[in-house]
Amino acid sequence: MKKLMLGNDAVARGVYEAGATVVSSYPGTPSTEITESLSKYDEIYSEWAPNEKVALEVAAGASIAGARAFSAMKHVGLNVAADPLFTMSYIGSNGGLVIAVADDPGMHSSQNEQDSRHYAIASKTVMLEPADSQEAKDYTIKAFDISEEFDTPVLVRLSTRISHSQSLVELQERREVELKEYTCNPSKNVMMPAMGRRRHVFVEERILKLKKYAEESGINEIELKDRSIGIISSGIAYQYAKEVFPDASFLKIGMPYPLPDKMILDFAGHVHKLIVIEELDPIIEEHCKALGLKVTGKNKLPLCGEYSADLLGHNLLGTEKGTYSLNEDILPVRPPVMCAGCPHRGFYHAVNRLKLIVTGDIGCYTLGALPPLNALDTCICMGAGFTAAHGFNKARGSEFSKKVIGVMGDSTFTHSGITGLVDIIYNKGISTVVVLDNSITGMTGHQNNPVNGFTIKGEKTKQVDIEKLAYAIGFERVRIVDPFDVDNTVKVLREETKADEPSLIIVQRPCALLKSVKYNGCTAVDQEKCRRCMMCMKIGCPAISDIDGRITIDETICVGCGLCTRVCKFGAMALKEDCKVEY
Ligand SMILES: Cc1ncc(C[n+]2csc(CCOP(=O)(O)OP(=O)(O)O)c2C)c(N)n1
């Protein structure tokens, strides 16, 4: 049976068909749907781990224990999971161990544009790269087989366009794979210097075997047509290249690490001009150059951003914009914005009243950096909201530190905020740090997490109590506030930032998009009372606009959260009881 599938769903189907039984992941666009999709297969145990390092370690343990195990993450997630990855390269696998990593060229939803292929090279493992949904499924299955045959973890690299576009996939039955036997084997599974030294030799020998596999297995393919141009490409870039150069010869790379040297040289020998087309870093290109080949690549194509058929046509053939695909210049820009009813908005409004410096973090609340809130001073990576505040404290002293708060969300807190709290206490910091607890992992599309107390399947589980945890770590000042009670939030922020001790403020109000949240109306503006002070415009709610000199509420967007009624000093905003908004 054939089915139209998202690349991410196809990876999940591959994990299922390959007979895997244990999955542990942490969400991150564009990889999230892989694990959401996997959670629907009853044959597979799946979970959201608090972060990617934990996720990969769980999968590693399951693999050593004999199961086929899998973990999915976005590119920056692999930074967090890099520690277990590099040592699992030495340990290898028992049951197949596969990691899907989704890159985000163009940074649709990421803080950087790093190229995950470097991780395959640096960890001396293996990487496969599908170019459509069918390959996403097939390569995932192949990845489990390679993992077991060569005793290695295998990375499957995706990118936003592969993860989030749909193409046909032929479905097959699930292979029932027996648990492999587990025997205690410290020389393989306990990595300390004496064992590690031997396993490093194994890893180097494994690469040579994998190079042979890259040449012979058919995962990299030569398609000889017109010999005047030979293109080496992989992943989504291959699809763009095929569209622009339908008659050219191709070496399609399905395994970007290790690369097939003989095949590359052989292909180069058949074609007149060699072009390497790859998004982000010139990894294949540099490899070709190291083999002594002359190639066109990044001298004509950008290092930054996402490619398209149009970009290739323009840069390599000189065609006009819009020749191969939509001319994106004609599309209206839609900047990201916090939703109407978002609890983070009330919090930032309070922060702005006190003109605090905010070391921020990654989540929906990062959008507080944009106008009109303009509330964030820094955003580095998950967890850095708290630790960067501590850095400000140590760099500029206690008095300055009283103007600084560190901020992160509930999922980010269990991802990597807890160690920051420990650092502040242990190293005599005085920072005020804030968890914006909206009871969900909002930014990546509503995944449950340890703070909201539900599993990936929506089952009730133990809930991490942030307040008790902070006390246990040693915080003596812990406050809980409702961000829509702006005056109280301002008061608590003022008191806690003034204190000479570290403090934690838990800002609690659930995400307005949760099914359990029911606001019961929408707001109307009394034009008689409105003084056009523009205070309501400062909260940046998408439902409020200034049209022809009148502050206007868009009833199709307003959820009736009432925040604007609390910030208006003239009583011009009031909830309309009769306005029922259906959700
Ligand atoms: C290392 C890493 N993993 C995953 C992500 C993807 N990501 C961005 S924000 C976020 C979680 C945000 O959830 P939360 O902290 O609860 O804040 P909310 O969006 O709900 O406000 C995730 C998983 C990332 N940016 N970096």
The ligand as a MOL file (V3000), in Angstrom:
LIG
                    3D

  0  0  0     0  0            999 V3000
M  V30 BEGIN CTAB
M  V30 COUNTS 26 27 0 0 0
M  V30 BEGIN ATOM
M  V30 1 C 18.8300 21.9390 22.4590 0
M  V30 2 C 17.4850 22.3010 21.9290 0
M  V30 3 N 16.5340 21.3620 21.8820 0
M  V30 4 C 15.3090 21.6610 21.4020 0
M  V30 5 C 15.0280 22.9200 20.9590 0
M  V30 6 C 13.6650 23.2310 20.3890 0
M  V30 7 N 12.8840 24.0360 21.3250 0 CHG=1
M  V30 8 C 12.8190 25.3650 21.2290 0
M  V30 9 S 11.9570 26.0240 22.4670 0
M  V30 10 C 11.6110 24.5440 23.1300 0
M  V30 11 C 10.7850 24.3240 24.3680 0
M  V30 12 C 10.0160 25.4580 24.8100 0
M  V30 13 O 9.1360 25.0220 25.8000 0
M  V30 14 P 9.0020 25.8050 27.1460 0
M  V30 15 O 10.3290 26.0290 27.7640 0
M  V30 16 O 8.0240 25.0650 27.9980 0
M  V30 17 O 8.4450 27.2190 26.7140 0
M  V30 18 P 7.1120 27.6170 25.8980 0
M  V30 19 O 7.4370 27.5340 24.4520 0
M  V30 20 O 6.0220 26.6840 26.3130 0
M  V30 21 O 6.8320 29.0150 26.2930 0
M  V30 22 C 12.1770 23.5500 22.3880 0
M  V30 23 C 12.0130 22.1410 22.6980 0
M  V30 24 C 16.0700 23.8690 21.0030 0
M  V30 25 N 15.9200 25.1060 20.5610 0
M  V30 26 N 17.2730 23.5410 21.5000 0
M  V30 END ATOM
M  V30 BEGIN BOND
M  V30 1 1 1 2
M  V30 2 1 2 3
M  V30 3 2 2 26
M  V30 4 2 3 4
M  V30 5 1 4 5
M  V30 6 1 5 6
M  V30 7 2 5 24
M  V30 8 1 6 7
M  V30 9 2 7 8
M  V30 10 1 7 22
M  V30 11 1 8 9
M  V30 12 1 9 10
M  V30 13 1 10 11
M  V30 14 2 10 22
M  V30 15 1 11 12
M  V30 16 1 12 13
M  V30 17 1 13 14
M  V30 18 2 14 15
M  V30 19 1 14 16
M  V30 20 1 14 17
M  V30 21 1 17 18
M  V30 22 2 18 19
M  V30 23 1 18 20
M  V30 24 1 18 21
M  V30 25 1 22 23
M  V30 26 1 24 25
M  V30 27 1 24 26
M  V30 END BOND
M  V30 END CTAB
M  END
